[in-house]
Amino acid sequence: MGGEDMLGWDESVFRDEHVFEFDYLPETFKHRDSQMETLKYALRPAVRGSRPLNVMMRGPPGTGKTTAVWKLFDELQGMPDVRAVRVNCQVNSTRYSVFSQLFEGMFDYEPPTSGISFKKLFSQITDRLVEDDEVLVVALDDVNYLFYESEASETLYSLIRAHEEHSGAKIGVVVVSSDLDLDVIDELDSRVQSVFRPEEVYFPTYDEAEIVDILRERVERGFREGVVGPQVLDRVAELTADAGGDLRVGIDLLRRSGMTAEMRGSTAVEREDVETAYEKAKHVHLSRHLRGLSESEADLLRVLADHQGKQAGDLYDAFEAETGLGYTRYSEILKKLEQLGLVEAEYADVEGRGRSREFSLAYDADAVLERLD
């Protein structure tokens, strides 16, 4: 390897590393024109001072749903008499914390941390809307987490019935779910179903050509010229498609490949850098899911890692010994971990006991344990 291919001390393969962060908003939002049209159609009444249509956005992870919300809400924020607030339900998974976020979005400061009832919080938000004659558009991003905590129906009921509680309050709701096994409408209480009739917008998985197209723009903005060649980009796109077409895997893979090349002191990313980086990037989902877990949820995963393939009964005994928690809490946690795709269950025939469920981790146990610590 000649000296001209080596990085100097103060050089980097990156032009702008922020391009590879998850919260980076791409300048052009490709291959999502029809979805954006439907969303704009649904939310347009807000700009005219009316209540917008409710919307449900669904699609696998990494298909542009959150980016679509950011783009739209950026535009809406610029309109007179519209408030647009996005709530991350992975972090705010109760009705109270969702409304605390809405309060902060309306008043630009946090509500008092204790001593304010939900009713008071709610009425301060609606009073303000009516007073200022504003329309509030709320996005519940990763709404599936509200379902895992059984908070979805109450939260949505409060939002879509707000105008009955307080005449003149105009609120529109956009729910965003990445859990395709979750039937959002079916899982809601019937009293919510009857009034929540959302426009549905589906975000399909990107195909390989679309992935190349989108990642190419990131490469041009994020790396110096000539760092990532076409063959390397194609390989990144191929691995991204293999990982379910989740664009975040591809973006993370580009960043890690760049860092791997830099560690070698090289001015270009080689195919080997991509293969090395993929081992880490493919666990993007895993890291994301683990980040939001409570202590007892993490404890159950640890117990599972030690008891792979054992029967449900043995698993519970080990969990109880570890945490002192009862069976009801154990089965709630197990259900949530299954919904998150961290745990898989299969039925097995057991001698003399009929059918029994056996649980195992959906990921490599070492990868899980490494990320839990």
Disulfide bonds with the S-S distance in Angstrom:
none
